[in-house]
């Protein structure tokens, strides 16, 4: 199951937070993106639904960074649709 963590950082702290998360090197973290819009960073995490997501992933990933973070939101991805698997008739 994929989880997407959206993070809004305090002004000027996006790069520092992104680099700090990358240095943690959690095996569940697949990508960390700097993004535009309402959020500053998006993290894609693969994990099991039965894991204690907050304690095992979020707390580890953002440890020592909370002072630079204004808000987070987590979204669960249930299914991936691959365009190569789709059959489109002309």
Order of alpha helices (4+ residues) and beta strands (2+ residues): beta-alpha-beta-beta-beta
